[in-house]
Amino acid sequence: RGVGWDSAGVTLDDTPALAEIGNFMLLPHGEEVTAYFHYELPVGIVTNEADDNVYRLVIHKQPGRRPEPLHLTISLPAGASLLEAVPAPAQVVAGQLVYELTLETNIEMLVRYR
């Protein structure tokens, strides 16, 4: 088992136009852990294009890391209707887009809704 760490994840602001989320975990060799992050978008990230709301997300793969699973949920605002999602989510349940991806390279995502 890993060593306890009493610090929460940190959002770093040193790269303009990006939100970097970091955390530190001490684990014995060969151990795995799953980390969960909840992030709410700042105002202005969702743009308006031809009366549609558009959210773009780029997930950067850390250079040198092996491919790893990425479980991601994007929640639409209450009452919103999904028009398009690239890549397609594994599931759409009650306004939540659920993705089961493998982070092998950078992933560019687009969500269009009304």
KEDREN-940811 format. One record per residue (C-alpha): x, y, z. Coordinates in steps of 0.1 Angstrom, whole numbers, plus 2048, in hexadecimal, padded with zeros to 3 digits. Example, Ala and Ser with C-alpha at 12.3 -4.5 7.8 and 13.67 -1.06 7.14 Angstrom:
2
87B7D384E/8897F5847/
//
This chain:
114
800800800/80A8247FA/81583E813/7FA85781D/7FB87A80F/7E6894820/7E58AD803/7CA8B27E9/7D08B57C3/7DC8D77B7/7D28EB799/7F18FC78B/7ED91E779/80F921769/805918746/7EE932735/7CD923728/7D3902738/7C88F3759/7E28DB767/7D88C4783/7F38B4797/7F589D7B5/8108897C6/80D8657D1/82684E7E2/82282A7D7/83780B7DB/8467FE7BA/82C7EC7A5/80D7FA7B8/7F180D7A7/7D98277B3/7BB8387A4/7B885E7A8/7988727A4/79689779C/7778AD79A/77C8CD786/7638E877E/7698FD75F/770922764/75893A752/76193F72D/76E91C726/74E911715/74A9256F5/72B92D6E1/72B9236BC/70C9286A7/6F69256C6/7079056D2/71D9036F1/73F8F46E9/7588E6701/77A8DC6F6/7928C870B/7B68BD704/7C58A271B/7EA8A2718/7FD88271C/81C885731/83A87E71C/84B85D724/82D84E735/81F82D729/7FB82D71C/7E382D739/7BD82B73E/7AA84B742/78784C751/77686D74B/75387A751/74789B743/7278A9751/7108BE73C/6FD8DA74C/6DA8D1758/6C18D073B/6DC8D0720/6D98B9701/6F88AA6F3/6FD8B16CD/7208A36C7/73D8936DA/75F88B6CB/76B8726D3/74A8606DB/745858700/74183470B/72083F71B/70985D71F/6F585A73F/6DF87674D/6F489273D/715882746/72D87872A/74285A737/762852725/779834728/79883E715/7BD833713/7D5851715/7EE8476FB/7F286A6EB/7E288C6F1/7BC8896EF/7A88A66E0/7838A66EA/7658BA6DF/7438BB6EF/7278CF6DE/7058D46EF/6E78EA6F3/
//
